[in-house]
């Protein structure tokens, strides 16, 4: 499966790097991409990442990390929602058949593009009230919410559990458990799943 992780100005490092590492170890083809041309992207805590290329027109799974939201900073997820560029790009990939997954406040970029309208979703605990102001159906007590073609993960390290859940779905529980053991991570298996996947 081809997976692209979408980087943008002031994304949260762990939201992207953690899933990248785990998904790669599980055997997925994973790439860091940007929606707009960029030679480098500065993350929320100062890390600089060199993306491999631009976002594909068609990708099997697009992962959207979070970034600063709560304090309404001029860079990060809140700023990107206000800018209005990324949300329609993500929505277009989803409409073309991509599965879309978010980590932490990345859910707000999905919500801004309409992907979460009437859909179950979660985000960081600190921002669940804000997510309830969108058209999403907020699931407060799940680490990962799997609604088929839309997956959302709660706060930062829940991206690990999202990646391990994807590994389990595609390669089986043994592979996911092996990857978790390899990084000395104790899985949180609190995954909310739709009864019928879309």
C-alpha positions, -999 to +999 in steps of 0.1 A: +000+000+000+012+035-009+011+059+020+018+096+019+023+118+049+014+154+043+038+179+058+030+216+062+044+246+081+046+239+118+032+203+117+038+184+150+069+163+146+057+132+164+024+132+145+044+125+113+077+109+123+061+083+146+037+070+120+064+071+093+087+050+113+061+024+124+044+022+089+078+017+073+089-010+098+055-028+091+063-029+054+043-001+039+057+022+012+057+056+030+067+090+017+068+125+031+051+149+007+039+185+005+008+200-012+028+230-025+064+231-037+088+232-008+124+222-004+121+220+034+094+222+060+099+235+095+080+216+121+064+230+153+094+224+175+120+234+151+129+202+133+134+207+095+123+180+072+131+176+035+100+162+018+105+136-009+081+151-034+047+167-040+014+150-030+003+125-056-030+130-075-040+095-064-027+079-033-041+049-014-037+064+020-031+100+030-020+107+066-025+143+079-006+152+110-017+179+134+001+209+147-007+240+168-044+246+172-055+256+207-037+289+210-046+300+174-010+306+164+000+321+130+017+289+119+004+253+123-030+236+118-052+265+129-034+288+105-037+263+077-074+259+082-077+297+081-055+299+049-079+274+032-055+258+009-049+223+023-084+213+032-098+213-004-067+195-016-072+167+010-109+166+002-101+162-035-079+132-028-106+116-006-132+122-033-110+105-058-109+074-036-081+079-012-084+067+024-076+096+047-062+094+082-054+122+106-034+124+138-043+148+166-055+182+153-050+171+117-087+162+121-095+199+118-081+199+082-104+170+074-134+188+091-126+220+071-129+200+039-162+183+048-147+148+052-160+146+088-195+158+082-217+133+100-188+110+105-173+097+138-140+112+147-116+121+174-087+145+181-065+157+210-083+157+243-077+195+246-095+202+214-125+178+215-149+206+223-137+225+192-142+194+171-178+192+184-184+226+169-179+210+135-202+186+117-183+156+131-197+131+155-170+132+183-159+099+199-143+110+231-130+078+246-112+062+217-075+063+208-083+056+171-116+060+153-118+038+121-148+046+099-135+028+068-122+054+044-117+080+072-095+073+103-087+097+130-064+094+160-064+113+193-035+132+208+001+130+196+013+095+205-020+080+193-004+083+159+016+052+170-016+033+176-031+045+143+000+032+125-001-001+143-038-005+137-032+000+100-004-026+101-028-050+118-056-043+093-034-049+063-008-074+075-023-090+106-020-086+144+012-106+146+030-082+123+017-052+142+026-067+176+061-075+163+066-039+152+054-026+186+077-050+204+106-038+182+101-003+193+094-012+229+059+003+227+029-010+245-001-008+222-033+009+232-059-011+214-088+012+221-100+014+185-135+025+177-147+008+145-178+015+124-200-016+123-200-015+085-169+000+069-176+023+040 
